[in-house]
Amino acid sequence: MKRIYFLFLLASLSVTAFPQEKMLKLTLENVIQMASQNSIDAFRIKNMYRASYWEYRYYKADRLPSLSLSATPIDFNRYRNREYNFQTNQEEYVQREYLNSDFSLSLNQNVALTGGSLFLRSDLGMVRNLGDSQNNSYQSTPISIGYQQSLNGYNALKWEAKIEPLKFEKAKRDLIESRESLSIKAVGKFFNLVDAQIQLNIAENNLASADTLYRLGQGRFQVGTVTQDELLTLELNLLKAKQSLNESKSEVQRTQADLNSFLALDKNTVVDCLIPAEIPEIQVSAGDAIGKALENNPISLEHQQRLLEQDETVAKAKSEAGFNTTVFALYGLDQSSEELSEVYKNPDNSQRFRMGVSVPIVDWGRRKGRYQMAEYNREVVKATIEQARIDFEQQLFQDVIEFNLQAEQVKTAGLADTVARKGYEVTLQRFMIGKVDVVKLNIARNDLETARRSYINAVRRYWNYYYTLRMKTLFDFAEQETLSAEYDKLLEK
């Protein structure tokens, strides 16, 4: 009985100490889909869009009326104040105490057309003296209307109306572009593991082949059909194969851990990558790609935004360089009384008008300098944007050419892989019957490994170009439709 219990305990500890590996077979499409849902990059992309959305909401709300209440329910003050005593004809410090309360309700509206601000306000205040002569005093302004405006020619609200919607539209396109960029990253990590797994498979086959050939060489050396230097070469190949196998296992573990981390998988998950067997038959016109990119890519909106921001900077600098006037006008009704019930009866007029003027007389060219700097900076930005547009179109043109050629490269590399594999099998059989030497066998094996790697690299480059074109044009050439996203769902928590 004790023996059975000991064996059960040992089995339980073994399961605990060595967690079971979870096997997953994933295609490239599976990896891209999982990355778009589970990766930290996807989380960052989604929240960057959410931040842009609320920034746009703030801009929209700033153009709507705002109602606010401000109050100071209790303001108690006890202090000593120097006063003149007419009875003693002397200055003396007298202690004063009062309790103050005030409430204000205001409605504000920014006027986008002029850049000014219109407001309505209602105020009520009370002062209660707490000294020897205790009394209350109330003051009310049932309604007052005012307007404030700068007349320097610069309207910040007008520029916001041009820039902020553009920024939000750019954020939408940035979201889609970032998702396609995430797909490119997923392609890289997927094929990194594919490369490592294929290299491990090659290393295992090489070790098995090298071991068999070395044992065969030992037998032939005994009968004199293999020279000692050929036997030493076979032994060296065996040692190299063992070393290569250990390095390949380490690389598989590293790339597997990297993919697991990227996809938020358990660290004990083992992914078996299924290489895409077919590729879409797509030929892309460079003109169409450039047209779609200029229509959809956020870089075009970014250029527009930068130019508008430079225009705003110039307009602001120009407004500060000359005559500047501000106007403040207020009209209201107010009343004061010692009784709260009387404070809203028969209010009197309350009016205020203020105009401020700022005229530069001598500033040693500071304002003019700021304006000229803004002008020249705008010209530099224009030239930079134009050069960036030319570079973008040239790079996209080159990407289209390489993508169109890559499908043929994949086919050629696949045929080369098949030929190299058959060639190695023939060479191996001929070596087994003594028709070829070790040198030719090594050449055939190297050709096999090279052809296999070339094929995988060709497939990798194809999908990398495929998603690069999608990222730059925000267009799916396979389905012939513009890429989009469910923006509302991204805002759900």
C-alpha positions as CSV (number, residue, x, y, z in Angstrom):
1,M,0.0,0.0,0.0
2,K,2.8,2.4,0.9
3,R,4.5,1.5,-2.4
4,I,1.4,2.4,-4.4
5,Y,1.0,5.7,-2.5
6,F,4.7,6.6,-3.1
7,L,4.3,5.9,-6.8
8,F,1.1,8.1,-7.0
9,L,2.9,10.9,-5.1
10,L,5.9,10.7,-7.5
11,A,3.6,10.9,-10.5
12,S,1.8,13.9,-9.1
13,L,5.1,15.7,-8.4
14,S,6.2,14.9,-11.9
15,V,3.1,16.5,-13.5
16,T,3.6,19.5,-11.3
17,A,7.3,19.9,-12.0
18,F,7.0,19.3,-15.7
19,P,3.9,21.1,-17.0
20,Q,2.4,19.6,-20.1
21,E,3.1,21.3,-23.4
22,K,0.2,22.5,-25.4
23,M,0.5,21.9,-29.2
24,L,-0.9,24.4,-31.7
25,K,-0.9,24.2,-35.5
26,L,-1.1,27.7,-36.8
27,T,-1.2,29.1,-40.3
28,L,0.1,32.6,-41.2
29,E,-3.5,33.8,-41.3
30,N,-4.1,32.4,-37.8
31,V,-1.1,34.2,-36.4
32,I,-2.1,37.5,-37.9
33,Q,-5.6,37.2,-36.5
34,M,-4.4,36.3,-33.0
35,A,-1.9,39.2,-33.1
36,S,-4.7,41.6,-34.0
37,Q,-6.7,40.5,-31.0
38,N,-4.2,39.4,-28.2
39,S,-0.9,41.2,-28.7
40,I,0.2,44.2,-26.7
41,D,0.7,46.1,-30.0
42,A,-3.0,45.6,-30.8
43,F,-3.9,46.9,-27.3
44,R,-1.7,50.0,-27.9
45,I,-3.2,50.6,-31.4
46,K,-6.7,50.5,-30.0
47,N,-6.1,52.8,-27.1
48,M,-4.2,55.3,-29.3
49,Y,-7.3,55.5,-31.4
50,R,-9.5,56.0,-28.4
51,A,-7.3,58.8,-27.2
52,S,-7.6,60.5,-30.6
53,Y,-11.4,60.1,-30.5
54,W,-11.7,61.8,-27.1
55,E,-9.4,64.6,-28.2
56,Y,-11.8,65.2,-31.1
57,R,-14.8,65.0,-28.7
58,Y,-13.2,67.7,-26.6
59,Y,-12.8,69.9,-29.7
60,K,-16.5,69.4,-30.5
61,A,-17.6,70.0,-27.0
62,D,-15.6,73.2,-26.8
63,R,-17.8,74.7,-29.6
64,L,-21.0,74.0,-27.7
65,P,-22.6,76.1,-24.9
66,S,-21.2,75.3,-21.5
67,L,-23.2,75.8,-18.3
68,S,-21.3,76.0,-15.0
69,L,-22.0,76.8,-11.4
70,S,-19.4,78.3,-9.1
71,A,-20.1,78.9,-5.4
72,T,-18.4,79.9,-2.2
73,P,-21.0,78.8,0.4
74,I,-18.9,79.9,3.4
75,D,-16.1,82.5,3.6
76,F,-15.5,83.5,7.2
77,N,-12.9,86.2,7.9
78,R,-11.7,87.7,11.2
79,Y,-9.1,90.3,10.9
80,R,-7.8,93.6,12.3
81,N,-8.0,96.7,10.2
82,R,-6.5,100.1,10.8
83,E,-9.2,102.8,11.0
84,Y,-9.5,106.5,12.1
85,N,-11.5,107.0,15.3
86,F,-13.3,110.3,15.0
87,Q,-14.1,110.5,18.7
88,T,-10.4,110.3,19.8
89,N,-9.0,111.7,16.6
90,Q,-6.6,108.8,16.4
91,E,-5.7,105.8,14.1
92,E,-6.3,102.5,15.7
93,Y,-6.7,98.8,14.8
94,V,-10.2,97.5,15.0
95,Q,-11.2,93.9,14.8
96,R,-13.7,93.0,12.1
97,E,-15.6,89.8,11.4
98,Y,-17.8,88.9,8.5
99,L,-19.3,85.9,6.8
100,N,-19.5,86.0,3.0
101,S,-21.4,83.7,0.6
102,D,-21.8,83.9,-3.2
103,F,-23.2,81.9,-6.0
104,S,-22.8,82.3,-9.8
105,L,-24.4,80.5,-12.7
106,S,-22.9,81.2,-16.1
107,L,-23.6,80.1,-19.7
108,N,-20.7,80.5,-22.1
109,Q,-20.6,80.1,-25.9
110,N,-17.5,80.4,-28.1
111,V,-18.3,82.1,-31.4
112,A,-16.4,80.3,-34.1
113,L,-17.1,82.8,-36.8
114,T,-15.3,85.7,-35.0
115,G,-13.2,83.9,-32.4
116,G,-14.9,85.8,-29.6
117,S,-16.8,84.6,-26.5
118,L,-20.4,85.3,-25.5
119,F,-21.7,84.7,-22.0
120,L,-24.8,85.0,-19.8
121,R,-24.4,85.1,-16.0
122,S,-26.5,85.3,-12.9
123,D,-25.0,86.2,-9.5
124,L,-26.2,86.2,-5.9
125,G,-24.1,87.2,-2.9
126,M,-24.5,87.8,0.8
127,V,-22.3,89.5,3.4
128,R,-23.1,89.2,7.2
129,N,-21.2,91.4,9.6
130,L,-20.5,89.6,12.9
131,G,-19.2,92.5,14.9
132,D,-21.0,94.9,17.2
133,S,-23.4,96.0,14.5
134,Q,-24.6,92.8,13.1
135,N,-26.5,93.1,9.8
136,N,-26.9,91.3,6.5
137,S,-26.5,92.7,3.0
138,Y,-27.5,91.0,-0.2
139,Q,-26.6,91.7,-3.7
140,S,-27.9,90.1,-6.9
141,T,-27.3,90.3,-10.6
142,P,-30.3,88.5,-12.0
143,I,-28.9,88.5,-15.5
144,S,-25.9,90.0,-17.3
145,I,-24.8,89.5,-20.9
146,G,-21.3,90.1,-22.1
147,Y,-19.0,89.6,-25.1
148,Q,-15.2,89.6,-25.4
149,Q,-13.4,89.8,-28.7
150,S,-9.9,90.3,-30.0
151,L,-9.7,92.3,-33.2
152,N,-6.1,91.4,-34.2
153,G,-7.2,89.2,-37.2
154,Y,-6.2,85.9,-35.6
155,N,-9.1,83.5,-34.9
156,A,-7.9,80.3,-33.1
157,L,-11.3,78.7,-33.3
158,K,-11.3,79.0,-37.1
159,W,-8.0,77.2,-37.3
160,E,-9.2,74.5,-34.9
161,A,-12.2,73.9,-37.2
162,K,-9.7,73.3,-40.1
163,I,-7.2,71.2,-38.2
164,E,-9.0,69.1,-35.7
165,P,-11.4,67.2,-38.1
166,L,-8.3,66.5,-40.3
167,K,-6.5,65.1,-37.2
168,F,-9.3,62.8,-36.4
169,E,-9.7,61.5,-39.9
170,K,-5.9,60.9,-39.9
171,A,-6.3,58.9,-36.6
172,K,-8.8,56.6,-38.3
173,R,-6.4,55.9,-41.1
174,D,-3.5,55.5,-38.7
175,L,-5.5,52.8,-37.0
176,I,-5.8,50.8,-40.2
177,E,-2.2,51.4,-41.2
178,S,-1.0,50.3,-37.7
179,R,-3.0,47.1,-38.0
180,E,-1.3,46.3,-41.4
181,S,2.0,47.1,-39.8
182,L,1.1,44.6,-37.1
183,S,0.5,42.1,-39.8
184,I,4.0,42.7,-41.2
185,K,5.4,42.2,-37.7
186,A,3.4,38.9,-37.4
187,V,4.8,37.7,-40.8
188,G,8.3,38.3,-39.5
189,K,7.8,36.4,-36.2
190,F,5.9,33.6,-38.0
191,F,8.7,33.0,-40.5
192,N,11.4,33.4,-37.9
193,L,9.9,30.3,-36.2
194,V,9.4,28.6,-39.6
195,D,13.1,29.2,-40.4
196,A,14.2,27.8,-37.1
197,Q,11.9,24.7,-37.3
198,I,13.1,24.0,-40.9
199,Q,16.7,24.4,-39.8
200,L,16.0,22.0,-36.9
201,N,14.5,19.5,-39.3
202,I,17.5,19.8,-41.6
203,A,19.9,19.4,-38.6
204,E,18.1,16.3,-37.5
205,N,18.2,14.8,-41.0
206,N,21.8,15.8,-41.4
207,L,22.7,14.1,-38.0
208,A,20.9,10.9,-39.0
209,S,22.5,10.9,-42.4
210,A,26.0,11.8,-41.0
211,D,25.7,9.0,-38.5
212,T,24.7,6.5,-41.1
213,L,27.4,7.6,-43.5
214,Y,30.1,7.5,-40.8
215,R,29.1,4.0,-39.8
216,L,29.1,3.0,-43.5
217,G,32.5,4.7,-43.9
218,Q,34.0,2.8,-41.0
219,G,32.9,-0.5,-42.7
220,R,34.3,0.5,-46.0
221,F,37.5,1.7,-44.4
222,Q,38.1,-1.8,-43.1
223,V,37.9,-3.2,-46.6
224,G,39.9,-0.4,-48.1
225,T,37.3,1.2,-50.3
226,V,37.3,4.5,-48.3
227,T,40.5,6.3,-47.5
228,Q,41.4,7.6,-44.0
229,D,41.0,11.2,-45.0
230,E,37.5,10.5,-46.4
231,L,36.7,8.7,-43.1
232,L,37.9,11.7,-41.1
233,T,35.7,14.0,-43.3
234,L,32.7,11.8,-42.5
235,E,33.5,11.9,-38.7
236,L,34.0,15.7,-38.9
237,N,30.6,16.0,-40.7
238,L,29.0,14.0,-37.8
239,L,30.5,16.3,-35.2
240,K,29.4,19.3,-37.1
241,A,25.9,17.9,-37.4
242,K,25.6,17.4,-33.6
243,Q,26.8,20.9,-33.0
244,S,24.3,22.3,-35.6
245,L,21.5,20.3,-34.0
246,N,22.1,21.8,-30.6
247,E,22.2,25.3,-32.1
248,S,19.0,24.7,-34.0
249,K,17.2,23.5,-30.9
250,S,18.3,26.7,-29.1
251,E,17.1,28.9,-32.0
252,V,13.7,27.1,-32.1
253,Q,13.2,27.7,-28.3
254,R,14.1,31.4,-28.7
255,T,11.9,32.1,-31.7
256,Q,9.1,30.0,-30.1
257,A,9.3,32.1,-26.9
258,D,9.3,35.3,-29.0
259,L,6.1,34.2,-30.9
260,N,4.4,33.1,-27.7
261,S,5.1,36.5,-26.1
262,F,3.9,38.3,-29.1
263,L,0.6,36.4,-29.3
264,A,0.1,36.3,-25.5
265,L,0.3,32.5,-25.4
266,D,1.3,30.4,-22.5
267,K,5.0,29.9,-22.3
268,N,4.6,26.1,-22.6
269,T,2.7,26.3,-25.9
270,V,4.5,24.8,-28.9
271,V,3.4,26.1,-32.2
272,D,3.8,24.1,-35.4
273,C,3.9,26.6,-38.2
274,L,2.0,25.6,-41.4
275,I,3.7,27.2,-44.3
276,P,1.3,28.8,-46.8
277,A,0.9,26.2,-49.7
278,E,-0.4,28.8,-52.2
279,I,-0.1,32.5,-52.8
280,P,-2.7,34.7,-54.4
281,E,-2.3,35.4,-58.1
282,I,-2.2,39.2,-58.0
283,Q,-0.6,41.7,-60.3
284,V,-0.7,45.3,-59.1
285,S,-0.5,48.4,-61.3
286,A,2.0,50.9,-60.0
287,G,-0.3,53.8,-61.0
288,D,-3.3,52.2,-59.2
289,A,-1.2,51.7,-56.1
290,I,0.1,55.2,-56.0
291,G,-3.4,56.6,-56.6
292,K,-4.9,54.5,-53.8
293,A,-2.0,55.5,-51.5
294,L,-2.6,59.2,-52.2
295,E,-6.3,58.7,-51.6
296,N,-6.1,56.6,-48.5
297,N,-2.7,56.8,-46.8
298,P,-2.6,59.0,-43.6
299,I,0.6,60.6,-44.9
300,S,-1.4,62.8,-47.2
301,L,-3.6,64.0,-44.3
302,E,-0.4,64.5,-42.2
303,H,1.0,66.7,-44.9
304,Q,-2.2,68.8,-45.1
305,Q,-2.2,69.1,-41.3
306,R,1.4,70.2,-41.2
307,L,0.8,72.9,-43.8
308,L,-2.3,74.2,-42.0
309,E,-0.4,74.3,-38.7
310,Q,2.3,76.4,-40.5
311,D,-0.3,78.7,-41.9
312,E,-1.8,79.1,-38.4
313,T,1.7,79.9,-37.0
314,V,2.2,82.6,-39.7
315,A,-1.3,84.1,-39.1
316,K,-0.6,84.3,-35.4
317,A,2.8,85.8,-35.8
318,K,1.3,88.4,-38.3
319,S,-1.5,89.3,-35.8
320,E,1.1,90.0,-33.1
321,A,3.3,92.1,-35.4
322,G,0.9,95.1,-35.7
323,F,-2.0,97.0,-34.2
324,N,-3.9,94.8,-31.6
325,T,-7.3,95.7,-30.1
326,T,-9.5,93.8,-27.6
327,V,-13.1,94.7,-26.8
328,F,-15.0,93.7,-23.7
329,A,-18.7,94.7,-23.3
330,L,-21.1,93.8,-20.4
331,Y,-24.7,94.8,-19.7
332,G,-26.7,93.6,-16.8
333,L,-29.2,94.3,-14.0
334,D,-28.3,94.4,-10.3
335,Q,-29.7,95.3,-7.0
336,S,-28.7,95.2,-3.3
337,S,-30.8,95.1,-0.1
338,E,-30.7,94.1,3.5
339,E,-33.5,91.7,2.8
340,L,-33.2,88.7,0.5
341,S,-36.8,89.1,-0.6
342,E,-36.1,92.6,-1.9
343,V,-32.9,91.8,-3.8
344,Y,-34.6,90.9,-7.1
345,K,-37.1,93.9,-7.1
346,N,-36.5,96.9,-9.3
347,P,-33.0,96.1,-10.5
348,D,-30.8,98.9,-11.8
349,N,-28.8,98.9,-15.0
350,S,-25.2,97.8,-14.8
351,Q,-23.0,98.5,-17.8
352,R,-19.3,98.1,-18.6
353,F,-17.3,98.6,-21.8
354,R,-13.6,98.2,-22.1
355,M,-11.3,98.5,-25.1
356,G,-7.6,97.7,-25.0
357,V,-5.1,98.8,-27.6
358,S,-1.6,97.6,-28.1
359,V,0.6,99.4,-30.7
360,P,4.2,98.4,-31.3
361,I,6.4,101.6,-31.3
362,V,10.0,100.4,-30.8
363,D,10.6,96.7,-30.4
364,W,13.9,96.5,-32.4
365,G,12.2,94.3,-35.0
366,R,11.2,91.5,-32.6
367,R,7.6,91.1,-33.9
368,K,8.7,91.4,-37.5
369,G,11.4,88.8,-36.9
370,R,8.9,86.3,-35.5
371,Y,6.7,86.8,-38.5
372,Q,9.6,86.4,-40.9
373,M,10.8,83.2,-39.1
374,A,7.3,81.8,-39.4
375,E,7.2,82.6,-43.1
376,Y,10.6,80.9,-43.8
377,N,9.7,77.9,-41.6
378,R,6.6,77.4,-43.6
379,E,8.6,77.4,-46.9
380,V,11.0,74.9,-45.4
381,V,8.1,72.6,-44.4
382,K,6.5,72.9,-47.8
383,A,9.8,71.8,-49.5
384,T,10.2,69.0,-47.0
385,I,6.7,67.7,-47.6
386,E,7.1,67.8,-51.3
387,Q,10.3,65.8,-51.1
388,A,8.7,63.3,-48.7
389,R,5.8,62.8,-51.2
390,I,8.3,62.2,-54.0
391,D,10.2,59.7,-51.9
392,F,7.0,57.9,-50.8
393,E,5.8,57.5,-54.4
394,Q,9.2,56.3,-55.6
395,Q,9.5,53.7,-52.8
396,L,5.9,52.5,-53.4
397,F,6.7,52.2,-57.1
398,Q,9.7,50.0,-56.3
399,D,7.6,47.9,-53.8
400,V,5.0,47.2,-56.5
401,I,7.7,46.1,-59.0
402,E,9.2,43.8,-56.4
403,F,5.8,42.4,-55.3
404,N,4.9,41.6,-58.9
405,L,8.2,39.7,-59.4
406,Q,8.0,37.9,-56.1
407,A,5.2,35.5,-57.1
408,E,7.4,34.2,-59.9
409,Q,10.4,34.0,-57.5
410,V,8.3,31.8,-55.1
411,K,7.5,29.4,-58.0
412,T,11.1,29.3,-59.1
413,A,12.4,28.7,-55.6
414,G,9.8,26.0,-55.1
415,L,11.0,24.2,-58.2
416,A,14.6,24.6,-57.2
417,D,13.7,23.1,-53.8
418,T,12.1,20.0,-55.4
419,V,15.0,19.6,-57.8
420,A,17.6,19.9,-55.0
421,R,15.7,17.3,-52.9
422,K,15.6,14.8,-55.7
423,G,19.2,15.5,-56.6
424,Y,20.3,14.8,-53.0
425,E,18.3,11.6,-52.9
426,V,20.0,10.4,-56.1
427,T,23.4,11.4,-54.9
428,L,22.9,9.7,-51.5
429,Q,21.8,6.5,-53.3
430,R,24.9,6.6,-55.6
431,F,27.1,7.2,-52.5
432,M,25.6,4.2,-50.8
433,I,26.7,2.0,-53.7
434,G,30.1,3.7,-54.0
435,K,29.5,5.6,-57.2
436,V,30.3,9.1,-55.8
437,D,32.6,10.3,-53.1
438,V,32.0,12.3,-49.9
439,V,32.7,15.7,-51.5
440,K,29.9,15.4,-54.0
441,L,27.5,14.2,-51.3
442,N,28.4,17.2,-49.2
443,I,27.8,19.5,-52.2
444,A,24.4,17.9,-52.8
445,R,23.4,18.3,-49.2
446,N,24.5,22.0,-49.1
447,D,22.5,22.5,-52.3
448,L,19.4,21.0,-50.6
449,E,19.7,23.2,-47.5
450,T,20.3,26.3,-49.6
451,A,17.3,25.6,-51.9
452,R,15.0,25.0,-48.9
453,R,16.1,28.2,-47.2
454,S,15.7,30.1,-50.5
455,Y,12.2,28.9,-50.9
456,I,11.1,29.9,-47.3
457,N,12.8,33.3,-47.8
458,A,10.9,33.8,-51.1
459,V,7.6,33.0,-49.4
460,R,8.5,35.3,-46.5
461,R,9.3,38.2,-48.9
462,Y,6.1,37.7,-50.8
463,W,3.9,38.1,-47.8
464,N,6.0,40.9,-46.4
465,Y,5.5,42.8,-49.8
466,Y,1.8,41.9,-49.8
467,Y,1.1,43.4,-46.4
468,T,3.5,46.4,-47.1
469,L,1.3,47.3,-50.1
470,R,-1.8,47.0,-48.0
471,M,-0.3,49.2,-45.3
472,K,0.8,51.9,-47.7
473,T,-2.4,52.0,-49.9
474,L,-5.0,50.9,-47.2
475,F,-6.4,48.8,-50.1
476,D,-6.9,45.0,-50.4
477,F,-5.9,44.2,-53.9
478,A,-7.1,40.6,-53.5
479,E,-10.6,41.6,-52.7
480,Q,-10.4,44.9,-54.6
481,E,-11.8,47.0,-51.7
482,T,-10.6,49.8,-49.4
483,L,-9.6,48.6,-45.9
484,S,-11.8,49.8,-43.1
485,A,-12.4,49.2,-39.4
486,E,-15.4,49.0,-37.0
487,Y,-14.6,52.2,-35.2
488,D,-17.6,52.2,-32.9
489,K,-16.8,48.8,-31.5
490,L,-13.3,50.0,-30.6
491,L,-14.8,52.5,-28.3
492,E,-16.7,49.8,-26.4
493,K,-15.1,48.5,-23.2
